[in-house]
Amino acid sequence: MDAFLLAFSIVDYFWDCWWEFKLYFLHLTKFQWMLLSTASVLSGFLCLRGDKFRI
């Protein structure tokens, strides 16, 4: 496969994913934003605790 064609297909795939991701986030409700932000904060705290956190 030609390098230019491979680079074009990777960039095209990236822009398709970006477009779908943007459309998804534009259609979130306030409740969904709340769930997303809560999950982000909780996962951040769990990552900060590291391996000391025992389940």
Secondary structure, DSSP 8 states (H G I E B T S, - for coil): --HHHHHHHHHHHHHHHHHHHHHHHHT--HHHHHHHHHHHHHHHHHHHHGGG---
